[in-house]
Amino acid sequence: MPRDGSMTPRDLVGRLYVLRVECGRRGQYSLASLVDKIGLDGKLTDFLYGLTRDSPRKQSPGPADPCGVRCPDLLKLARGAGG
């Protein structure tokens, strides 16, 4: 499957063991559970979109309260801080 610039669980091996997710509520997914759900080469963007698909904030009209899922650990990796 084409990556289209998206990170995959394979990119996180040896760098993160748990991926924290924040979007109005908070949660975390172990790397092993991500691999079980989407495989080593599944796109994290698709996984995160699926998590917020049913969000009432995403369904509401207008840009006043958009649902924006965040993964603070991925931001740290992108900045080079490591996991």
Legacy VTK file of the C-alpha trace (Angstrom):
# vtk DataFile Version 3.0
C-alpha trace
ASCII
DATASET POLYDATA
POINTS 83 float
0.000 0.000 0.000
1.420 3.459 -0.866
2.475 5.442 2.195
1.730 8.944 0.881
4.127 10.344 3.487
2.307 8.758 6.418
4.191 7.090 9.245
3.596 3.409 9.880
4.085 1.213 12.944
7.257 -0.058 11.246
8.662 3.494 11.545
8.106 3.376 15.316
9.844 0.059 16.048
12.675 0.721 18.474
11.613 4.349 18.873
8.252 4.131 20.690
6.549 1.418 22.680
3.311 3.315 23.323
1.605 5.865 21.089
-0.374 8.456 23.061
-3.440 9.909 21.324
-5.257 13.107 22.340
-8.488 14.468 20.927
-10.856 15.815 23.539
-10.195 12.529 25.322
-6.909 10.736 25.805
-5.755 7.231 25.167
-2.746 5.191 24.301
-1.974 2.232 22.096
0.940 -0.105 22.514
2.967 -0.642 19.378
2.007 -4.321 19.515
-1.713 -3.457 19.511
-1.218 -1.058 16.581
0.511 -3.819 14.625
-2.385 -6.167 15.461
-4.915 -3.587 14.251
-3.272 -2.193 11.106
-0.141 -4.245 10.445
3.460 -3.072 10.316
2.861 -1.075 7.149
-0.586 0.363 7.875
-0.800 4.143 7.737
-1.117 5.889 11.083
-3.115 8.671 9.407
-5.791 6.158 8.371
-5.819 4.634 11.858
-6.201 8.049 13.505
-8.926 9.077 11.072
-10.831 5.925 12.002
-10.555 6.779 15.700
-12.211 10.156 15.190
-14.655 9.206 12.429
-17.626 9.148 14.851
-16.612 12.234 16.822
-19.521 14.633 17.391
-17.017 17.464 17.027
-16.067 16.208 13.571
-19.724 15.922 12.556
-20.706 19.442 13.701
-21.028 22.081 10.994
-18.529 24.885 10.805
-14.900 25.265 11.834
-15.647 26.522 15.376
-14.763 23.264 17.141
-12.834 20.967 14.812
-11.835 17.536 15.960
-8.084 17.339 15.648
-6.389 14.209 16.877
-2.862 14.730 18.160
-0.050 12.331 18.945
2.463 14.195 21.108
4.989 11.355 20.856
5.081 11.611 17.063
5.779 15.320 17.348
8.735 14.544 19.627
10.048 12.033 17.096
9.708 14.541 14.286
11.710 17.049 16.302
14.376 14.433 16.978
13.739 14.006 20.737
13.158 10.240 20.415
10.836 8.035 22.444
LINES 1 84
83 0 1 2 3 4 5 6 7 8 9 10 11 12 13 14 15 16 17 18 19 20 21 22 23 24 25 26 27 28 29 30 31 32 33 34 35 36 37 38 39 40 41 42 43 44 45 46 47 48 49 50 51 52 53 54 55 56 57 58 59 60 61 62 63 64 65 66 67 68 69 70 71 72 73 74 75 76 77 78 79 80 81 82
